[in-house]
Amino acid sequence: MRRFTVWNCSSINPTHQTIGDLCLATLALVPAGQWDEVELLLKAGEGGSWQSSFDSHPLALNGPTNLASHIAVAKVAGVRITPYVVVRGRVAWMTDEQSQIRQCAATCGRCVLNVEPGAPYYNGANDPGFIRNYLAGCNVPGGALEVCLIPRQTQVNELGGGTCIQAWTHPAQIVRACWETYGLSAPPPAPRSLRVDWDIPRLDAWGVPQALRYRVPVCQRDERDIWAPTIWAAAGLQLWNLDSN
């Protein structure tokens, strides 16, 4: 399965008023080449709260029934809609957050977990046992979870180092991993076209399980045609985001 995915960022642009608008904007970004599936990631929420509780856009997701409706409309246009959840991991919110992830996966067969360090993002313990228990507590069968991480050493350090990254990418619970490679953090002055091999291969040093070495890159719009023909996009390519770089 070679999937081209577009992240919608956190909020839907007000210029998009219908699911059809979102699908047209997504399809306009597909790079040349063979893609088995075109997908749009919509934020479901965080901390157990659905997106509509803090987002006034009429298309903001408010629950599994609403998500199922969006999926059905987009399918007719040839686009798969998949929810993503910003993982907060705060103990007080965790049960509701895990339930939300479980509902998302049950509705469409897949849910993407956006795991980033920082106060507005992951608030859980940087402990492999905690992370494994968090994922197990989502109780999502059939390998429906994908995790999105940032392959930069500073970000890895903030999330607890390589042992925690291994826990987040444990193949028993995570079916795929995508990596926010935008900005191509290779040392200058190499041109971008020669720098695509720098970010993703470093996963070896962090012990990312062999089963998850799909290494699906997440790139910016102006990097799309750099990454699309490379071996790193063999299992898919993700674009951040729908309306801007």
N, C-alpha and C positions, 0 to 999 in steps of 0.2 A: 504494500500500500504506500504510494507516494502522494502525500497529502500537502496541499498548499493552504496554509492557515493565516488568517488575518486577525490580529488582536484588535478589539474595539477600544482599548484604553479603558478608563474607569467609567466615563459617562458617554452616552450617545449624543452625538452632535445634533443640535436642534434643527439643522437643515434636513436631517433624515427623519421623516415623520411616519414612515411605514416600513414594514419588514422588506417590502419590495425595494425601497430606497437603499436599505442596508445591503441587500443582495447585489444590486447594480453597482454600488460603490466597491463591494468586495470583488466582484468578477472583473472590474476594470483594472484591478491590481495584479491579476494572475500573470506571471512571467511566461515567456515562450517555453515550450517543451511539453512533455507528457506528464499530466497530473491526474491521478486516479480520483481525487476528491478535492473539492474546494470547501473550505470551512471558515466560519466566522465565530470567534470566541467572544461571548457576551459575559460581562461580570454578573455573577449571581448575587454576590454580597460578601459579607465578612462578619466574623464574630457571631454568626447565627442569624444576623439581620439580612433580609433580602434587600436588593439594591433600591427598590422603590421607596424604602423607608427613609432614604436620604438623597434620592434622586427624583426630581419632578418630571423627568421625561416620560411621555406616555408609554414608551416601549420598555421602560426599566422593568426588570424582572421582579415579580412579586410573589412567586411561588411555583411549584411544579406544574400546576395546571396551565398557568400563563406561559411557562417555558415550553410545554408540550405544544401549545398553540403556535408559538413562534417557530418551533421546529417544523411543524406541518406546513406552514405557509412558505418557509424558506426552501423546503424540499422541492416544492413545485418549480421553484426558480433555479434549481440545481445547486443549492448551497446547503451545507450542513451547519446548523447552529449548535454549538457546544458551550456549556457554562464554565466559567472559571471562578474560583473562590480565592480571595486573598487570605492566606492562612495567618491567623493571629495567635492561636495557640494559648491564649490566656485562660487560666484554669476556670475562672468564673464563667467564661463564654463557651468553653470547649464542648460540652455536651450538645448545645444547640448548633455549634459550628459543624461538628461531626454529623449531626442529623441533616443539616443542610447539604453537605457533601453527598451523603447517602441518597437523599432525595434527587439531587441533580443526576447522579450516576444511574439511578433507577429509571429516571425519565428518558434519558437519551443514550445510556450505555457508556457514558464517558464524562469525566470531570477533570479539569486541569487545576492543579494547586499552584498558586503563585506564592513562592516562598522567598521573601526578601528581608534583609535586616533593617532595623530602624524602628523608631517609636510608632509610626503609623502602620507598621507591618507586623512582622513576627514578634510576639511578646512571650513566647513559651521558653522553656528551659533548653539551653544548648547542651543537651545530654542525649546520647544515642538511645538509651532506654526509654526516655520520655518520648522521643520522636517515633520510635517503633510502636510504642503503645498508642500514640496519637493516631498513627496510620491504621493500626489494627482496630482501634475503636471506631473508625469510620465504617467498618464492616461492609466494605464494598466488594462484592464477589467478582470473579472473572477478570481480574486485572484491568479494571476500568479507569484507574487513576494514572494521570500523567503529572509529573512535577516539573516546574519551571524554576531554574536557578540561574545564578550569574557566575560564570567561570572566571572570576578575578580573585586573586589571592586575598585582597582586602575584604571582599564580601564573604569569602569562605571563612576567614578568620572571625568575622563578626557573627557567623552562624555556628561557631564552635569548632572549626577546623575540619580536617579530612574525615575523622571518625563520624562526625555528625552528617557530613555530606553523604557518606556511605549509608547512614541510616535513612536519610531522605530518599535515597535511590535504591532501597532494598528491593530486589526483583520479586520477592514474594508478595509485595503489596503494590509496587509501581510497575506499570507496563512500559512506559516510555519516559524519557527525560528530554526536555528542551532547554536550551542554554542561551541566555541573553548576550549574544556576541556583538551587538551593535556598538559602533565606535571602534571596533577592531583594535584591541589594546596591545597590539604588537609594537615593538620599539620602532620609532621612525629611523631613517627616512624611507623605508621600503614603501613602494606604491601599494595602494589598496589591493590591486589585483594579485599581488604577491604575498599578502598578509593573511589570507584566509586560513592558513595552517597553524596559526599561533594560538588562538583561543581554545578551541575544542580539544586538541590532543593533550592538553595539560590535565585533563580529567584523570589520566593514568596516575599521576602523582597523588591524587586524592583517593585512589582506590575505588573509583566508580565501578560497580559490578560489570563483568564482561557482558552479561545479558542485556545491559542497558546502554551499551556503547553505540546506540543509534545516533546520538549526538546531534539531534535536530537543532539547527541554528535558528535563533530569532534575530533578525536583522532589521535595519531601518530601510525606509523606502528607497533611498539613493544607493543602498548596498544590495538591493534585491537581485540585480542582474550579475553582480559579482559572485554571490553565493549560489544562485540557482544552478549553474552548470557544474558545480564542484562535487566531489565524492561525498562531501559532508551533507549535501542535500539529497542523497540517494534515498533516504527514508522519509524525507519531507523537509519543508522550509516554512518558517513562520515569519510574518512581517509585523513589525510594531510601528505604527498602528494605522487604523483605517483612514484617519483624516489628516495626519501630519507626520513629519519625521520624528 
